Amino acid sequence: MARSSRMSVQKRLRERKKAEKAELKRETRRQPDNAEREPGTQVAGRDDLEGYGVVVAPSDDREEA
């Protein structure tokens, strides 16, 4: 009897751990900003994007025309 009780406790602990891991994964998917980035990952800033031509810098000439 004692053995089956111990096995069921271990099973519940495994299931709880698995559920917590799944919940953590869902949370990081919902809020990618809060997820920690891997070391070495580079993120371009606005100046970099303007330099590449991806983001157009606001100019005063367009407003006057």
N, C-alpha and C positions, 0 to 999 in steps of 0.2 A: 504493500500500500504506500509506503513512504516513497518508494522509487517513482511511482507514477505521479505523485504530487510534486516531487522535485522536477520531473520532466515537464509538467505543465507550466510550472513557474518559469523555467528556462525558455519554453516556447513563447510565453507571453512577453518575456523580456526581449526576445529576438524580434517579435512582431512590433513591439513598441519602438524599438530602435530603428527598425525599417520604416515605420510610419513617420518618425521624427525626421529621418533622412529625406524622405519624400516631401515632407512639408517644407523643409529648408530649401530643397531644390525648387519647389513651386514659388517660394518667396523670392528667391534670387532671379527667377524668370520674370516675375511681375515687376520688380524694381531693379533693372540692370545697373542703375547708377550706384546702388548700394552694394552691389556685388564687387568683391575685390578683384582687381585686374591682376593678370599674371605678371610676374617680373619681366621687364624687358619690353612690355607692350608700350608702343608709342602712340600718342594722340596728338594730332595736328591742332595747333591753335588757330585763331582767326587770322593772324598775320600770315601764317603759313598757307592757309587756304586762299587768301587774297593773292599771295605770290604765285600760287599754282593756277590762278584764274578760275577757281571753283566758285568763290564768293566774290561778287563784284563790290568794290569799296564804294561807298556813297560819295558822289562828287557834287560840288556846288554848281558846275556847269550845266548839269541836267535840269536843275531847279530853275535856273534863269531862262532857259530856252523855251 
